[in-house]
Amino acid sequence: MDEEHDLNGQEPQHERRRYDRSRLIVDVFFEGAAATGVAHTKDISVGGLYMNTQTLLPEGGLLTLRIPFPEENIVVNAEVVYSNPGRGVGVRFKDLSEKDRLAMERALAGE
């Protein structure tokens, strides 16, 4: 096995992340993948987040997230890239606008 790939032929998790994650905990409202609910972030970056939820959300599922930040609520589409059933999911943001990215960076910098 080569050192740059795990047993599934994928890069290690720490290599796949392009953005530093912050331990900011906020409520996230989600809708999609046949579910609607509220979850709590465990960590978050401008690239995505991990949210604690017992709702079963399948890998590849598409969600719309509303994330309340002090400046504004950010609404963004996301894809479930990792699912830990009964505990939570990791999502990657899709098409985060420049305006929302800047607002998120400001909020994360002020944690």
C-alpha positions as CSV (number, residue, x, y, z in Angstrom):
1,M,0.0,0.0,0.0
2,D,1.5,3.4,-0.9
3,E,1.8,5.9,1.9
4,E,-0.4,8.5,0.2
5,H,-3.5,6.4,0.1
6,D,-5.6,4.4,2.6
7,L,-6.9,0.9,2.1
8,N,-9.7,2.2,-0.1
9,G,-7.3,4.0,-2.4
10,Q,-8.3,7.4,-1.0
11,E,-6.1,10.1,0.5
12,P,-6.0,10.2,4.3
13,Q,-8.7,12.4,5.9
14,H,-6.2,15.1,7.0
15,E,-4.9,15.4,3.4
16,R,-8.5,15.8,1.9
17,R,-9.3,18.8,4.0
18,R,-8.3,22.0,2.2
19,Y,-9.5,24.4,5.0
20,D,-8.6,24.6,8.7
21,R,-11.6,23.8,10.8
22,S,-12.7,25.7,13.9
23,R,-14.5,24.3,16.9
24,L,-17.3,26.7,16.7
25,I,-20.6,25.2,17.9
26,V,-23.8,26.7,16.4
27,D,-27.2,25.3,15.5
28,V,-27.6,24.3,11.9
29,F,-31.0,24.0,10.3
30,F,-31.0,21.4,7.5
31,E,-33.4,20.2,4.8
32,G,-33.0,17.5,2.2
33,A,-32.2,13.9,1.8
34,A,-35.8,13.2,2.9
35,A,-35.2,14.9,6.3
36,T,-35.5,18.2,8.0
37,G,-34.1,19.1,11.4
38,V,-31.7,21.0,13.6
39,A,-28.2,19.8,14.4
40,H,-25.2,21.2,16.2
41,T,-21.8,21.8,14.6
42,K,-18.8,20.0,16.0
43,D,-16.4,21.8,13.7
44,I,-16.7,24.1,10.8
45,S,-14.7,25.8,8.0
46,V,-15.4,27.7,4.8
47,G,-15.3,24.3,3.0
48,G,-17.8,22.4,5.1
49,L,-18.7,21.2,8.6
50,Y,-19.4,18.2,10.8
51,M,-22.8,18.3,12.5
52,N,-24.0,16.1,15.4
53,T,-27.4,14.6,14.5
54,Q,-29.2,11.3,15.0
55,T,-31.0,11.8,11.7
56,L,-29.9,9.3,9.2
57,L,-28.4,11.2,6.2
58,P,-26.8,9.1,3.5
59,E,-23.5,9.8,1.9
60,G,-24.0,11.7,-1.3
61,G,-27.3,13.2,0.0
62,L,-27.8,16.9,-0.9
63,L,-28.9,19.3,1.8
64,T,-29.7,23.0,2.2
65,L,-28.2,24.4,5.4
66,R,-29.1,27.6,7.2
67,I,-26.2,28.6,9.6
68,P,-26.9,31.5,11.9
69,F,-23.8,33.7,12.3
70,P,-23.8,37.1,14.2
71,E,-23.7,39.1,10.9
72,E,-26.3,37.1,9.0
73,N,-27.8,33.7,8.4
74,I,-25.9,31.9,5.7
75,V,-27.9,29.6,3.4
76,V,-25.8,27.1,1.5
77,N,-26.2,23.8,-0.4
78,A,-24.1,21.0,0.8
79,E,-23.3,17.3,0.1
80,V,-23.0,14.6,2.8
81,V,-19.4,13.2,2.3
82,Y,-19.2,11.2,5.5
83,S,-22.0,9.6,7.6
84,N,-21.6,8.2,11.1
85,P,-25.2,6.8,11.5
86,G,-26.9,7.9,14.7
87,R,-24.1,10.4,15.6
88,G,-23.6,12.9,12.8
89,V,-22.4,13.7,9.3
90,G,-19.6,15.6,7.5
91,V,-20.7,17.9,4.7
92,R,-19.0,19.8,2.0
93,F,-20.4,23.1,0.9
94,K,-21.4,23.5,-2.7
95,D,-21.3,26.9,-4.4
96,L,-20.7,29.0,-1.3
97,S,-21.0,32.6,-2.5
98,E,-18.0,35.0,-2.0
99,K,-20.2,37.2,0.2
100,D,-21.1,34.2,2.5
101,R,-17.5,32.9,2.5
102,L,-16.3,36.3,3.7
103,A,-19.0,36.5,6.4
104,M,-18.1,33.0,7.5
105,E,-14.4,33.8,7.6
106,R,-15.1,36.9,9.8
107,A,-17.3,34.8,12.2
108,L,-14.8,32.0,12.5
109,A,-11.9,34.4,13.1
110,G,-13.8,36.0,16.0
111,E,-14.5,32.7,17.7
